[in-house]
Amino acid sequence: MSAKQLAVLAALPLLAFTPASANSAKASLPKTSADIIAAAPAGDWRPLDPARTLYMELPTGRVIIELAPGFAPEHFANLKTLMREKYFDGLWIERAQDNYVVQWGDADTKKPTGSAKTSLTPEFDAPIAAAKPFTALPDPDTYAKQVGFTDGFAVGRDPKAGRAWLAHCYGTVGVGRDNAATSGPGMELYAVIGNAPRHLDRNIALIGRVVKGIDLLSVMPRGTGPLGFYEKPEQRTTIRSIRFASDVPVGERTNLDPAHGFEELCGPDPRAAVSRRTLVRGAGGPCGTVQHDRAVAGGEVGGRPESPAPKSDSPAPPSAARSASGPPDRARSRCGRRRTWA
């Protein structure tokens, strides 16, 4: 082989990585959830309804929970009573079980429940009309005949039975209960902080999902007692209050701006929003697929994979018996507050 031929061969690897080739390869990559969020038009977002949004105030900040009253109307009504009678004020985060849930309520089972009901009809699923409009996913799912999204919530459906239910995905909020199906009236609540425990679907009433502040819950010190309960009162985190956003003065509400990854703005802003439409395909099922709101909740981008069926020694479900991405980057907002970037 001549010296000229060797020189041509030596140049081939360099030609393979010319800027034009690199740009072409980049253009062929699938869009990420962050790409789709950034390109989403204003019509793909909807405002949070203050009448079905909860603010949980912790020493470390505010957790925002959007409720889905259509799937559990009796629980929603009971929660309104509990919040307006300030039941959760001064109670605790009482449980943090690794890769499972964080739970809050009355660890000492001593606080009066006021005029709230102490027993409710089970609302583990709802008439299929609750899941409309419904955006179906094409992926198969072990836990439901159909899976998809309704107004941003991950949902399972059984069209033949005419039933629908919220799915246990990361950030989902549910009602702890004892063995009796009627024993979960809302005095004990939990949020999923690990892989999706879909085996709990239709076994526990789900009431909503965390749209901001899941990072405040997922970093709670893990409990050392059985099922992750704290063994000593000083290990608990005190809840300052939980209120419906509609009961909080407008100037004290958190304004979620989709254009800035749920930035906390200086004052009232009508764009307080979570997303409504675009899907981003992920690992199978609704818990591995994200919508705009799912992607930016708590500052995280991307869905979490579904969990496999539990082993026999898996942790018990959230109980009323005691009554994947890393931390988000932070920046200072122009108001001097903290904001989370998607």
C-alpha positions, 0 to 999 in steps of 0.5 A: 500500500502506497504512502498516499493510500495510507494517508487517505485511510488515516483520515477516514476516522476524522471524516466520520466525525465531521460537524455535519455528521455529528449534527445529522446524528443528533437530529436523528435522536428521539426527543427527550421529555425536556425537549417536548416540554420546552416546545409545548405551546401554551394550549398544552398547559392548564391551570391548577384549580385552587379548589382541588389543590393542597399546600402542605407546609413543612419546615423545609418548604411547600409540597403541592398536591393536585387532587382528583375528586372524580375518582374518590368524591367521598374522600375528597369531601372528607379531606375538605372537612379535615383541612378546614378544621386544621386536622393535620396542623402539628401532626407529623411525617411519621414514616419513610420507607425506602423505595416505597412511601412517605406517610403522614398523620397522627402517629399517636392516634390521639387527635380528635377528628372533629366533624370528619367521617371516620369510615368511608365507602371504599373508592378503589375505583370509579365509573369509567366516566371519571377517566374522560377525556382519556389518552390511551397508551399502546403499551401492554400493562400487567395491571389494567386492560387499558392504561393512559392519562386523564387530565395528567393523571396516570389511569388504568381502565377496564372498558368491559367492566366500566371501571377506571382507577388512578395508578400507583406511580411515583408521586401518587398520593393515597389514603392509608387504611387498616385491613377493613376496606372502610378504614381509610377516611383520610386521616393518614395519607402517603406519597409514593417515593419509590418504584411504582407499587402497582400491585396496590392499584384498586386496593387503596383509595388514591386521591391525587399526585404531588406536582411540586415538592416531591424532593422534600418528601423523598429525602426524609430520613428513613424510619428504623422501625417496622415498615419504615415508621419512626420509633422516636417522636424526635425523628418525626417531621412536624407538619405546619399546616395543610390547606386548600390553595383556595383557602390561602390568600392569593398573594401567598399562593405558589405560581407555577410557570411552565415556561421556567420549569415550575419557577416560583414567581414573585406574585400572582400569575394566571399561568399557574399550570400543569400540562394537559397533553403531550406524551413522552414514551418511556418504560412500559405502562403509565408510570414509565411514561410522562406528560409535561406535568409528570416530567417537571414535578419536583424538578425531575425530568423523565418517567420512572420504570414500573416495578415488578410484582412484589416478592413475598417479603415486600413491605405492607401497604400504607397503613392507618394502624398508627392512627430515579433521577437525582436531586434537582439543580437549584438556582436563585429566582429573581424574587430571592426564592428558590426555584427548581428547573426542569 
